[in-house]
């Protein structure tokens, strides 16, 4: 293929997919959103947090409005509920988790020592599979990792001290932003829509496919975190498992990462149970209960909460988690599925524009 033919092919492809004004506008909007998040994401983090929480609470506002409440009353009742939950988390749940986390850190050296003692019996129990040299290497690796973890925790806590002012700013700004996002939602949507071209069939197609999907996903994911976390805490506390609140928090947050989260959190749950009870029946009951919680989450709760979600192949979900998590950390992981759905919606709508162009 000579150079003229190559340019002709490229020109034809560009004309087919980018000759429509809507395609250019949509591309510019996506590029502008990406640049804003990458460049101004840190400064605008309270705005993004308020927007996410407003998405979560919008369903509550809609429910009050269906109960014949005026819009302002519905927003006020929802906001009072939000503040009550926020205060409960700050005053009741966080101190308990902080206390259990501190206790766990103090207990880590003893737990590692107990683990080393258990390893020392392995060469006697399994002489053909485990040697003294392997046990020594494992013990040294555990001690090294424990020392590294302690140093990281100290440096992490010291580096986060100046951010206490930032936390206070979040506690003031985010609730204010949530209130105004809920109160002026219609006005903000109308203002943004007025800045778009009047003819926006493609943009409307993508936005209609995504608007409910993103809101339902965020709301459903928060509900899933709460239900799984509370159920895990009740089960762990009933069994008398140490650090029940801390482990329940980890189990609840593990649902943010599909497939991977549950497997990763199994390790601390099993480790705490093993150090507390050893290979007794309580340990096996704990793992069975944990397996039931994960099975109910995956086979009952997720289909109920995300029945309207766009189906994505597991490979696409894992790739989205790795890609967006590498770019934006925790929030990239949290929004991996909505972002992947957005990419799918854009790709499904884009060819229709090119196909409607005259020859």
Secondary structure as a PSIPRED ss2 file (coil, helix, strand):
# PSIPRED VFORMAT (PSIPRED V4.0)

   1 X C   1.000  0.000  0.000
   2 X C   1.000  0.000  0.000
   3 X H   0.000  1.000  0.000
   4 X H   0.000  1.000  0.000
   5 X H   0.000  1.000  0.000
   6 X H   0.000  1.000  0.000
   7 X H   0.000  1.000  0.000
   8 X H   0.000  1.000  0.000
   9 X H   0.000  1.000  0.000
  10 X H   0.000  1.000  0.000
  11 X H   0.000  1.000  0.000
  12 X H   0.000  1.000  0.000
  13 X H   0.000  1.000  0.000
  14 X H   0.000  1.000  0.000
  15 X H   0.000  1.000  0.000
  16 X H   0.000  1.000  0.000
  17 X H   0.000  1.000  0.000
  18 X H   0.000  1.000  0.000
  19 X C   1.000  0.000  0.000
  20 X C   1.000  0.000  0.000
  21 X H   0.000  1.000  0.000
  22 X H   0.000  1.000  0.000
  23 X H   0.000  1.000  0.000
  24 X H   0.000  1.000  0.000
  25 X H   0.000  1.000  0.000
  26 X H   0.000  1.000  0.000
  27 X H   0.000  1.000  0.000
  28 X H   0.000  1.000  0.000
  29 X H   0.000  1.000  0.000
  30 X H   0.000  1.000  0.000
  31 X H   0.000  1.000  0.000
  32 X H   0.000  1.000  0.000
  33 X H   0.000  1.000  0.000
  34 X H   0.000  1.000  0.000
  35 X H   0.000  1.000  0.000
  36 X H   0.000  1.000  0.000
  37 X H   0.000  1.000  0.000
  38 X H   0.000  1.000  0.000
  39 X H   0.000  1.000  0.000
  40 X H   0.000  1.000  0.000
  41 X C   1.000  0.000  0.000
  42 X C   1.000  0.000  0.000
  43 X C   1.000  0.000  0.000
  44 X C   1.000  0.000  0.000
  45 X H   0.000  1.000  0.000
  46 X H   0.000  1.000  0.000
  47 X H   0.000  1.000  0.000
  48 X H   0.000  1.000  0.000
  49 X H   0.000  1.000  0.000
  50 X H   0.000  1.000  0.000
  51 X H   0.000  1.000  0.000
  52 X H   0.000  1.000  0.000
  53 X H   0.000  1.000  0.000
  54 X H   0.000  1.000  0.000
  55 X H   0.000  1.000  0.000
  56 X H   0.000  1.000  0.000
  57 X H   0.000  1.000  0.000
  58 X H   0.000  1.000  0.000
  59 X H   0.000  1.000  0.000
  60 X H   0.000  1.000  0.000
  61 X H   0.000  1.000  0.000
  62 X H   0.000  1.000  0.000
  63 X H   0.000  1.000  0.000
  64 X H   0.000  1.000  0.000
  65 X H   0.000  1.000  0.000
  66 X H   0.000  1.000  0.000
  67 X C   1.000  0.000  0.000
  68 X C   1.000  0.000  0.000
  69 X C   1.000  0.000  0.000
  70 X C   1.000  0.000  0.000
  71 X H   0.000  1.000  0.000
  72 X H   0.000  1.000  0.000
  73 X H   0.000  1.000  0.000
  74 X H   0.000  1.000  0.000
  75 X H   0.000  1.000  0.000
  76 X H   0.000  1.000  0.000
  77 X H   0.000  1.000  0.000
  78 X H   0.000  1.000  0.000
  79 X H   0.000  1.000  0.000
  80 X H   0.000  1.000  0.000
  81 X H   0.000  1.000  0.000
  82 X H   0.000  1.000  0.000
  83 X H   0.000  1.000  0.000
  84 X H   0.000  1.000  0.000
  85 X H   0.000  1.000  0.000
  86 X H   0.000  1.000  0.000
  87 X H   0.000  1.000  0.000
  88 X H   0.000  1.000  0.000
  89 X H   0.000  1.000  0.000
  90 X H   0.000  1.000  0.000
  91 X H   0.000  1.000  0.000
  92 X H   0.000  1.000  0.000
  93 X H   0.000  1.000  0.000
  94 X H   0.000  1.000  0.000
  95 X H   0.000  1.000  0.000
  96 X H   0.000  1.000  0.000
  97 X H   0.000  1.000  0.000
  98 X H   0.000  1.000  0.000
  99 X H   0.000  1.000  0.000
 100 X H   0.000  1.000  0.000
 101 X H   0.000  1.000  0.000
 102 X H   0.000  1.000  0.000
 103 X H   0.000  1.000  0.000
 104 X H   0.000  1.000  0.000
 105 X H   0.000  1.000  0.000
 106 X H   0.000  1.000  0.000
 107 X H   0.000  1.000  0.000
 108 X H   0.000  1.000  0.000
 109 X H   0.000  1.000  0.000
 110 X H   0.000  1.000  0.000
 111 X H   0.000  1.000  0.000
 112 X H   0.000  1.000  0.000
 113 X H   0.000  1.000  0.000
 114 X H   0.000  1.000  0.000
 115 X H   0.000  1.000  0.000
 116 X H   0.000  1.000  0.000
 117 X H   0.000  1.000  0.000
 118 X H   0.000  1.000  0.000
 119 X H   0.000  1.000  0.000
 120 X H   0.000  1.000  0.000
 121 X C   1.000  0.000  0.000
 122 X H   0.000  1.000  0.000
 123 X H   0.000  1.000  0.000
 124 X H   0.000  1.000  0.000
 125 X H   0.000  1.000  0.000
 126 X C   1.000  0.000  0.000
 127 X C   1.000  0.000  0.000
 128 X C   1.000  0.000  0.000
 129 X C   1.000  0.000  0.000
 130 X C   1.000  0.000  0.000
 131 X C   1.000  0.000  0.000
 132 X H   0.000  1.000  0.000
 133 X H   0.000  1.000  0.000
 134 X H   0.000  1.000  0.000
 135 X H   0.000  1.000  0.000
 136 X H   0.000  1.000  0.000
 137 X H   0.000  1.000  0.000
 138 X H   0.000  1.000  0.000
 139 X H   0.000  1.000  0.000
 140 X H   0.000  1.000  0.000
 141 X H   0.000  1.000  0.000
 142 X H   0.000  1.000  0.000
 143 X H   0.000  1.000  0.000
 144 X H   0.000  1.000  0.000
 145 X H   0.000  1.000  0.000
 146 X H   0.000  1.000  0.000
 147 X H   0.000  1.000  0.000
 148 X H   0.000  1.000  0.000
 149 X H   0.000  1.000  0.000
 150 X H   0.000  1.000  0.000
 151 X H   0.000  1.000  0.000
 152 X H   0.000  1.000  0.000
 153 X H   0.000  1.000  0.000
 154 X H   0.000  1.000  0.000
 155 X H   0.000  1.000  0.000
 156 X H   0.000  1.000  0.000
 157 X H   0.000  1.000  0.000
 158 X H   0.000  1.000  0.000
 159 X H   0.000  1.000  0.000
 160 X H   0.000  1.000  0.000
 161 X H   0.000  1.000  0.000
 162 X H   0.000  1.000  0.000
 163 X H   0.000  1.000  0.000
 164 X H   0.000  1.000  0.000
 165 X H   0.000  1.000  0.000
 166 X H   0.000  1.000  0.000
 167 X H   0.000  1.000  0.000
 168 X H   0.000  1.000  0.000
 169 X H   0.000  1.000  0.000
 170 X H   0.000  1.000  0.000
 171 X H   0.000  1.000  0.000
 172 X H   0.000  1.000  0.000
 173 X H   0.000  1.000  0.000
 174 X H   0.000  1.000  0.000
 175 X H   0.000  1.000  0.000
 176 X H   0.000  1.000  0.000
 177 X H   0.000  1.000  0.000
 178 X H   0.000  1.000  0.000
 179 X H   0.000  1.000  0.000
 180 X H   0.000  1.000  0.000
 181 X H   0.000  1.000  0.000
 182 X H   0.000  1.000  0.000
 183 X H   0.000  1.000  0.000
 184 X C   1.000  0.000  0.000
 185 X H   0.000  1.000  0.000
 186 X H   0.000  1.000  0.000
 187 X H   0.000  1.000  0.000
 188 X H   0.000  1.000  0.000
 189 X H   0.000  1.000  0.000
 190 X H   0.000  1.000  0.000
 191 X H   0.000  1.000  0.000
 192 X H   0.000  1.000  0.000
 193 X H   0.000  1.000  0.000
 194 X H   0.000  1.000  0.000
 195 X C   1.000  0.000  0.000
 196 X C   1.000  0.000  0.000
 197 X C   1.000  0.000  0.000
 198 X C   1.000  0.000  0.000
 199 X C   1.000  0.000  0.000
 200 X C   1.000  0.000  0.000
 201 X H   0.000  1.000  0.000
 202 X H   0.000  1.000  0.000
 203 X H   0.000  1.000  0.000
 204 X H   0.000  1.000  0.000
 205 X H   0.000  1.000  0.000
 206 X H   0.000  1.000  0.000
 207 X H   0.000  1.000  0.000
 208 X H   0.000  1.000  0.000
 209 X H   0.000  1.000  0.000
 210 X H   0.000  1.000  0.000
 211 X H   0.000  1.000  0.000
 212 X H   0.000  1.000  0.000
 213 X H   0.000  1.000  0.000
 214 X H   0.000  1.000  0.000
 215 X H   0.000  1.000  0.000
 216 X H   0.000  1.000  0.000
 217 X H   0.000  1.000  0.000
 218 X H   0.000  1.000  0.000
 219 X H   0.000  1.000  0.000
 220 X H   0.000  1.000  0.000
 221 X H   0.000  1.000  0.000
 222 X H   0.000  1.000  0.000
 223 X H   0.000  1.000  0.000
 224 X H   0.000  1.000  0.000
 225 X H   0.000  1.000  0.000
 226 X H   0.000  1.000  0.000
 227 X H   0.000  1.000  0.000
 228 X H   0.000  1.000  0.000
 229 X H   0.000  1.000  0.000
 230 X H   0.000  1.000  0.000
 231 X H   0.000  1.000  0.000
 232 X H   0.000  1.000  0.000
 233 X H   0.000  1.000  0.000
 234 X H   0.000  1.000  0.000
 235 X H   0.000  1.000  0.000
 236 X H   0.000  1.000  0.000
 237 X H   0.000  1.000  0.000
 238 X H   0.000  1.000  0.000
 239 X H   0.000  1.000  0.000
 240 X C   1.000  0.000  0.000
 241 X C   1.000  0.000  0.000
 242 X C   1.000  0.000  0.000
 243 X C   1.000  0.000  0.000
 244 X H   0.000  1.000  0.000
 245 X H   0.000  1.000  0.000
 246 X H   0.000  1.000  0.000
 247 X H   0.000  1.000  0.000
 248 X H   0.000  1.000  0.000
 249 X H   0.000  1.000  0.000
 250 X H   0.000  1.000  0.000
 251 X H   0.000  1.000  0.000
 252 X H   0.000  1.000  0.000
 253 X H   0.000  1.000  0.000
 254 X H   0.000  1.000  0.000
 255 X C   1.000  0.000  0.000
 256 X C   1.000  0.000  0.000
 257 X C   1.000  0.000  0.000
 258 X C   1.000  0.000  0.000
 259 X C   1.000  0.000  0.000
 260 X H   0.000  1.000  0.000
 261 X H   0.000  1.000  0.000
 262 X H   0.000  1.000  0.000
 263 X H   0.000  1.000  0.000
 264 X H   0.000  1.000  0.000
 265 X H   0.000  1.000  0.000
 266 X H   0.000  1.000  0.000
 267 X H   0.000  1.000  0.000
 268 X H   0.000  1.000  0.000
 269 X H   0.000  1.000  0.000
 270 X H   0.000  1.000  0.000
 271 X H   0.000  1.000  0.000
 272 X H   0.000  1.000  0.000
 273 X H   0.000  1.000  0.000
 274 X H   0.000  1.000  0.000
 275 X H   0.000  1.000  0.000
 276 X H   0.000  1.000  0.000
 277 X H   0.000  1.000  0.000
 278 X C   1.000  0.000  0.000
 279 X C   1.000  0.000  0.000
 280 X C   1.000  0.000  0.000
 281 X H   0.000  1.000  0.000
 282 X H   0.000  1.000  0.000
 283 X H   0.000  1.000  0.000
 284 X H   0.000  1.000  0.000
 285 X H   0.000  1.000  0.000
 286 X H   0.000  1.000  0.000
 287 X H   0.000  1.000  0.000
 288 X H   0.000  1.000  0.000
 289 X H   0.000  1.000  0.000
 290 X H   0.000  1.000  0.000
 291 X H   0.000  1.000  0.000
 292 X H   0.000  1.000  0.000
 293 X H   0.000  1.000  0.000
 294 X H   0.000  1.000  0.000
 295 X H   0.000  1.000  0.000
 296 X H   0.000  1.000  0.000
 297 X H   0.000  1.000  0.000
 298 X H   0.000  1.000  0.000
 299 X H   0.000  1.000  0.000
 300 X H   0.000  1.000  0.000
 301 X H   0.000  1.000  0.000
 302 X H   0.000  1.000  0.000
 303 X H   0.000  1.000  0.000
 304 X H   0.000  1.000  0.000
 305 X H   0.000  1.000  0.000
 306 X C   1.000  0.000  0.000
 307 X C   1.000  0.000  0.000
 308 X C   1.000  0.000  0.000
 309 X C   1.000  0.000  0.000
 310 X C   1.000  0.000  0.000
 311 X C   1.000  0.000  0.000
 312 X C   1.000  0.000  0.000
 313 X C   1.000  0.000  0.000
 314 X H   0.000  1.000  0.000
 315 X H   0.000  1.000  0.000
 316 X H   0.000  1.000  0.000
 317 X H   0.000  1.000  0.000
 318 X H   0.000  1.000  0.000
 319 X H   0.000  1.000  0.000
 320 X H   0.000  1.000  0.000
 321 X H   0.000  1.000  0.000
 322 X H   0.000  1.000  0.000
 323 X H   0.000  1.000  0.000
 324 X H   0.000  1.000  0.000
 325 X H   0.000  1.000  0.000
 326 X H   0.000  1.000  0.000
 327 X H   0.000  1.000  0.000
 328 X H   0.000  1.000  0.000
 329 X H   0.000  1.000  0.000
 330 X H   0.000  1.000  0.000
 331 X H   0.000  1.000  0.000
 332 X H   0.000  1.000  0.000
 333 X H   0.000  1.000  0.000
 334 X H   0.000  1.000  0.000
 335 X C   1.000  0.000  0.000
 336 X H   0.000  1.000  0.000
 337 X H   0.000  1.000  0.000
 338 X H   0.000  1.000  0.000
 339 X H   0.000  1.000  0.000
 340 X H   0.000  1.000  0.000
 341 X H   0.000  1.000  0.000
 342 X H   0.000  1.000  0.000
 343 X H   0.000  1.000  0.000
 344 X H   0.000  1.000  0.000
 345 X H   0.000  1.000  0.000
 346 X H   0.000  1.000  0.000
 347 X H   0.000  1.000  0.000
 348 X H   0.000  1.000  0.000
 349 X H   0.000  1.000  0.000
 350 X H   0.000  1.000  0.000
 351 X H   0.000  1.000  0.000
 352 X H   0.000  1.000  0.000
 353 X H   0.000  1.000  0.000
 354 X H   0.000  1.000  0.000
 355 X H   0.000  1.000  0.000
 356 X C   1.000  0.000  0.000
 357 X C   1.000  0.000  0.000
 358 X C   1.000  0.000  0.000
 359 X C   1.000  0.000  0.000
